[in-house]
Amino acid sequence: MRRRTVLSLEQALSLPYATLRFVQLGWRVIRIESTPSGEGLPGDPNRYIGRNAVDDDRRTYFVAPNVGKEAIALNLKDARGRVTLRRLIAALDVDVFCCNVLPGRYQKLGIDYDTLSAAKPGLIWAGISALGPEHPDVPGYDPVLQAMAGFMELTGDPKGPPMVTGVPIVDLKAGDEVYANVLLALAERAETGCGRRIDVSMLQAAASWLITTLPLVDFDCDPTEITRAGNEHRKFIPTNVYPTRDGFIYVAIGSDVQWKRLTETAMFAPVAHPTRVTNAGRQQDRVDLRRDLTDITQACLTAEIAATLSAATIPWAAINDIRQVRELPTLAGRFTTTRTPQGRTIRMQPAGVSLPGMRSEYPFPPKYAEHTRKVLVEAGFTDDEISSLARQGVVGTIERPPEASVANYKETGT
């Protein structure tokens, strides 16, 4: 099967995460960044976030979302840059174009669907923005959208302030929507030959996850059902974090059958009561039940409670820190890796799903503009054309990538 090619005008996290998923499928992803403007550092601002663990433009926060990609720099404010982009799309037989700039800039930069699909009929076009093209000039970052979509109202202690989640879930949700809808568009194109425009609103994507709360408004819900509940589940009782003699444990009771199994154990038999047989009864008695369970758990070691719960087939988990997650036996062999130019192996997150033939090691992220010359040559540009475009500030280039990166290209064929 022909290898798919994605051109992506990307920065920050939402879109780089989406295109990383294409890299994991074995597709070719070429990230486009702007040429130096004289204001600030060149290219994706995320290049310069985190510790300087490798070099100035590949800091720690930039690494994981951008492994296995190529990088070019184009000045799309210049008409010659826009011509160059259309030429690349046609010459490289690009399947998918992605962007996450303000929709109000699409036409000014020549990246709108109509313009680019004219250069390549059948092109699949995908854009991420804060509120969608109907709000073309509204910027947005993950925590802002968490606040807007109600996620912060739902997160944290009920007696405390609203909180953002520990993972940028709106960015990642928006990226997953690009991934899923591009795959759908490819499947449809195989039948119709037609491309498609895909607009992902971060707000709409986030709000689509309010499946357990937003519909309750029309059921005249109690206000406590749609606000912060701390670690306790709003509906399934008891589901919460409980203190132990040496730490904490999370216990989740998802049915009356599981409750029966729990209270049949010697350890938890004292919390059994006729009013607690059903989830509705436990809901009414949740405060006293939480106290009774806490009295038991805080008198026992975590390992003792875990053994009892496992024997009764009750869902439970230790509350791991990130270092402990890396050592989970169930994830062993599923993490992805990359290797720095100095040869240090970096262990990263696993792919969302393990597919046959999916690789686990990826080339280190490219330096800014590392592949501009290589990609332009592949698209038929002559050395004189490339040098002229570079002198005029239409493209950004570096003359030669680091030796370790050259080796990676030879190994991977990219």
C-alpha positions in Angstrom: 0.0 0.0 0.0 1.3 3.5 -0.9 2.6 5.4 2.1 0.4 8.4 3.0 1.9 11.9 3.1 0.7 14.6 5.4 1.7 18.3 5.2 0.9 20.0 8.5 1.2 23.7 9.4 1.4 22.9 13.1 2.4 24.3 16.5 1.6 23.8 20.2 0.1 20.4 21.0 -3.3 19.6 19.6 -2.3 19.2 16.0 1.2 17.8 16.6 -0.4 15.1 18.7 -2.8 14.3 15.8 0.0 14.0 13.3 2.0 11.9 15.7 -0.7 9.3 15.4 -0.2 9.3 11.7 3.5 8.8 12.2 2.7 5.8 14.4 0.7 4.4 11.4 3.9 4.7 9.3 2.8 7.7 7.3 5.1 10.5 6.3 4.5 13.7 8.2 6.1 17.0 7.1 5.6 19.8 9.6 5.6 23.4 8.2 6.8 26.2 10.3 7.1 29.9 9.6 10.3 31.6 8.5 11.9 34.0 11.0 9.9 37.2 11.3 12.4 39.2 13.5 10.1 38.9 16.4 10.7 36.1 18.8 12.2 32.7 18.1 11.6 31.0 14.8 9.0 28.3 14.2 6.8 26.5 16.7 7.0 28.2 20.2 6.9 24.7 21.8 10.4 24.1 20.4 11.6 26.4 23.2 9.6 25.0 26.2 11.1 22.8 28.8 14.7 22.0 29.8 17.4 22.4 27.2 18.2 18.7 27.2 19.4 18.5 23.6 19.7 21.9 21.9 18.0 25.2 21.8 15.2 24.4 19.4 14.4 20.8 20.6 13.7 21.2 24.3 12.0 18.6 26.4 8.3 19.6 25.9 8.7 19.5 22.1 10.1 16.0 21.8 7.4 13.4 22.3 4.7 14.9 20.0 7.2 15.4 17.1 9.3 12.3 16.7 9.5 10.8 13.3 8.6 13.9 11.4 10.3 16.1 8.9 10.5 19.9 9.2 10.4 22.7 6.6 10.1 26.4 6.9 7.9 28.5 4.5 6.9 32.1 4.5 3.2 31.9 3.6 2.7 35.6 4.0 4.7 35.9 0.7 2.9 35.0 -2.5 6.0 33.0 -3.6 5.7 30.9 -0.4 2.0 30.2 -1.2 3.0 29.1 -4.7 5.7 26.9 -3.2 3.2 25.3 -0.9 0.8 24.4 -3.7 3.7 23.0 -5.7 4.7 20.8 -2.8 1.2 19.5 -2.4 1.0 18.5 -6.1 4.6 17.2 -6.5 4.6 15.1 -3.3 1.1 13.8 -4.0 0.0 14.9 -0.5 -3.0 13.1 0.9 -3.7 15.3 3.9 -3.1 19.0 4.8 -3.6 20.0 8.4 -3.4 23.3 10.2 -4.1 24.9 13.6 -3.9 28.6 12.9 -6.7 31.0 13.4 -9.4 30.4 10.7 -9.3 34.1 9.9 -5.8 33.6 8.5 -6.7 30.7 6.2 -7.2 32.7 3.0 -4.5 35.2 3.8 -2.0 32.4 4.0 -3.4 30.5 1.0 -4.1 27.5 3.1 -7.9 27.4 2.8 -9.6 24.3 1.5 -10.7 25.7 -1.8 -7.2 26.9 -2.7 -5.3 23.8 -1.8 -7.8 21.3 -3.1 -7.5 23.0 -6.5 -3.8 22.2 -6.4 -4.5 18.6 -5.5 -8.0 17.2 -6.2 -9.1 14.7 -3.6 -7.0 16.4 -0.9 -8.3 15.9 2.7 -8.0 19.1 4.6 -8.3 19.3 8.4 -8.1 22.4 10.7 -8.2 22.8 14.5 -9.4 26.0 16.1 -10.8 27.2 19.4 -14.4 27.6 18.3 -14.5 26.6 14.7 -14.5 28.7 11.5 -17.7 30.5 12.6 -15.5 32.3 15.1 -12.4 33.0 12.9 -10.4 35.3 15.2 -10.8 33.6 18.6 -7.6 32.0 19.9 -7.6 29.2 22.4 -5.4 27.0 24.5 -6.2 23.8 26.4 -6.8 25.3 29.9 -8.9 28.2 28.4 -11.1 25.6 26.7 -11.3 23.5 29.9 -12.7 26.5 31.6 -15.1 27.3 28.8 -16.4 23.7 28.4 -17.2 23.2 32.1 -14.3 20.8 32.7 -12.9 23.0 35.5 -16.3 23.2 37.1 -16.4 19.4 37.2 -12.8 19.0 38.5 -11.5 19.3 42.1 -12.8 19.3 45.6 -16.4 20.4 46.0 -15.2 22.8 48.8 -12.4 24.2 46.7 -11.9 26.2 43.5 -12.4 24.9 40.0 -9.3 23.2 38.7 -7.7 22.2 35.3 -7.0 18.5 34.8 -3.4 17.2 35.1 -3.4 16.2 31.4 -4.2 18.6 28.5 -7.3 16.6 27.6 -8.9 19.2 25.3 -5.8 19.4 23.1 -5.6 15.6 23.0 -9.4 15.2 22.3 -9.2 17.7 19.4 -6.2 15.8 18.0 -8.0 12.5 18.2 -10.9 14.1 16.3 -8.6 15.0 13.5 -7.1 11.5 13.5 -10.5 9.8 13.4 -12.1 12.1 10.8 -9.1 12.0 8.5 -9.3 8.2 8.5 -13.0 8.4 7.8 -12.4 10.8 4.9 -9.7 8.5 3.5 -12.1 5.5 3.6 -14.8 7.6 1.8 -12.3 8.9 -0.7 -11.4 5.3 -1.6 -15.1 4.9 -2.7 -15.9 8.4 -4.1 -12.5 9.8 -5.2 -13.5 13.0 -3.4 -11.6 14.9 -0.7 -13.1 16.6 2.3 -12.8 19.6 4.6 -12.7 18.8 8.3 -13.1 21.6 10.9 -12.5 20.6 14.5 -13.7 23.0 17.1 -11.9 22.4 20.4 -14.9 23.6 22.3 -17.3 21.3 20.5 -14.9 18.4 20.8 -14.6 19.0 24.6 -18.3 19.5 25.1 -19.0 16.1 23.3 -17.4 14.5 26.4 -20.1 16.0 28.7 -22.2 12.9 28.2 -22.6 12.1 31.9 -23.5 15.7 33.0 -24.9 18.0 30.4 -28.0 16.0 29.6 -28.9 16.0 33.3 -29.8 19.7 33.1 -33.0 18.9 31.2 -33.8 16.2 33.8 -34.0 19.0 36.5 -31.0 17.5 38.2 -29.8 18.5 41.7 -26.9 21.1 41.4 -24.5 18.6 43.1 -24.9 16.3 40.1 -23.1 18.7 37.7 -20.4 20.2 39.8 -17.2 19.1 41.5 -17.2 15.8 43.4 -13.6 15.4 44.3 -12.5 11.8 43.8 -15.9 10.4 44.4 -18.1 9.2 41.5 -21.3 11.2 41.3 -23.5 8.1 40.6 -21.7 4.8 41.5 -21.4 4.5 45.3 -18.9 3.7 46.8 -16.3 4.8 44.2 -13.6 6.9 45.8 -10.1 7.2 47.2 -9.7 5.7 50.7 -6.8 6.2 53.1 -4.9 3.1 54.3 -2.3 2.6 57.0 0.5 3.2 54.5 -1.1 5.3 51.8 -4.2 5.4 49.6 -6.2 3.1 47.4 -8.9 3.7 44.8 -12.0 1.4 45.0 -14.7 1.4 42.4 -18.1 -0.4 43.0 -19.9 -0.4 39.7 -22.9 -2.6 40.4 -25.0 -4.0 43.2 -23.5 -7.4 42.5 -20.0 -6.0 43.2 -21.3 -4.5 46.4 -22.6 -7.9 47.4 -19.2 -9.5 46.8 -17.5 -6.7 48.7 -19.6 -7.1 51.8 -19.3 -10.9 51.7 -15.6 -10.5 52.5 -14.6 -10.6 56.2 -12.8 -7.3 55.9 -15.8 -5.3 54.6 -18.7 -7.3 56.1 -19.2 -4.6 58.8 -20.4 -2.0 56.2 -23.3 -4.3 55.0 -26.7 -2.9 55.8 -30.2 -3.5 54.2 -30.4 0.1 53.0 -27.1 -0.2 51.2 -28.1 -3.2 49.0 -28.9 -1.0 46.1 -27.0 1.8 44.5 -29.9 4.1 45.2 -29.8 3.3 48.9 -26.0 3.8 49.0 -26.5 7.1 47.3 -28.8 8.3 50.1 -26.4 6.9 52.7 -23.2 8.0 51.0 -21.8 10.2 53.8 -22.1 7.6 56.5 -20.9 4.9 54.1 -17.8 6.9 53.3 -17.0 7.2 57.0 -17.6 3.5 57.6 -15.4 2.4 54.8 -12.7 4.8 55.8 -12.7 3.3 59.3 -11.9 -0.1 57.8 -9.3 1.0 55.2 -7.3 3.3 57.4 -6.7 0.4 59.8 -5.3 -1.9 57.1 -2.2 -2.0 54.9 -2.8 -1.2 51.2 -1.5 -4.7 50.3 -4.0 -6.3 52.6 -6.9 -4.4 51.1 -5.7 -5.0 47.6 -5.6 -8.8 48.2 -9.1 -8.8 49.6 -10.5 -6.7 46.7 -8.7 -8.8 44.1 -10.1 -12.0 45.6 -13.6 -10.6 45.4 -13.0 -9.3 41.8 -13.6 -5.7 42.8 -11.9 -3.0 40.7 -9.1 -1.2 42.6 -5.9 0.6 41.9 -2.9 2.0 43.7 -2.4 5.7 43.0 0.7 5.6 41.0 3.1 8.5 40.3 4.4 8.8 36.7 7.6 7.0 37.5 5.6 4.0 38.8 3.5 4.0 35.7 6.6 3.5 33.7 7.3 0.3 35.6 3.8 -1.2 35.3 4.2 -4.8 34.0 1.1 -4.5 31.8 2.7 -1.6 29.9 6.1 -3.3 29.6 7.1 -3.4 25.9 4.4 -1.0 24.8 6.2 2.3 25.4 7.6 4.2 22.4 11.2 5.4 22.3 13.4 7.8 20.5 17.2 8.4 20.7 18.9 11.8 21.1 21.7 12.8 18.7 24.0 11.9 21.6 22.6 8.4 21.7 20.5 8.5 24.9 17.3 6.5 24.7 14.2 8.4 25.8 11.2 6.3 26.8 7.9 7.9 25.8 4.2 7.2 26.1 2.7 4.1 24.3 0.6 4.4 21.2 -3.1 4.5 22.0 -3.6 1.1 20.4 -1.0 -1.5 19.4 -1.4 -2.5 15.7 0.4 -5.2 13.8 3.7 -3.9 12.3 3.6 -0.6 14.3 7.1 0.5 15.1 8.0 1.5 18.7 11.2 3.5 18.0 11.1 6.8 16.1 13.8 9.2 14.9 14.4 12.2 17.1 12.4 15.4 16.3 13.9 17.5 13.5 15.6 20.8 14.1 13.9 23.9 12.7 13.9 23.9 8.9 16.0 20.7 8.8 14.4 19.2 5.8 13.5 22.3 3.7 16.1 21.7 1.1 15.6 18.0 0.9 11.9 18.2 0.5 12.1 21.0 -2.1 14.6 19.0 -4.1 12.2 16.0 -4.0 9.4 18.2 -5.3 11.5 19.3 -8.3 13.0 22.6 -7.2 16.5 23.2 -8.5 19.4 24.2 -6.2 19.3 27.7 -7.8 15.6 28.0 -7.1 16.0 26.9 -3.5 19.0 29.3 -2.9 17.0 32.2 -4.4 14.0 31.5 -2.2 16.2 31.2 0.9 17.9 34.6 0.1 14.5 36.2 -0.3 13.2 34.8 3.0 10.5 32.7 1.3 11.9 29.5 2.8 14.1 28.7 5.8 16.9 26.2 5.4 19.8 24.7 7.3 22.6 23.5 5.0 23.3 20.2 6.7 21.5 18.3 9.5 23.4 16.8 12.4 25.2 13.5 11.6 23.0 11.5 14.0 19.9 12.8 12.2 21.4 12.0 8.8 22.0 8.4 10.0 18.3 8.2 11.0 17.2 9.3 7.6 19.3 6.7 5.9 17.9 4.0 8.2 14.3 5.0 7.9 14.2 6.1 4.3 12.7 9.4 5.2 
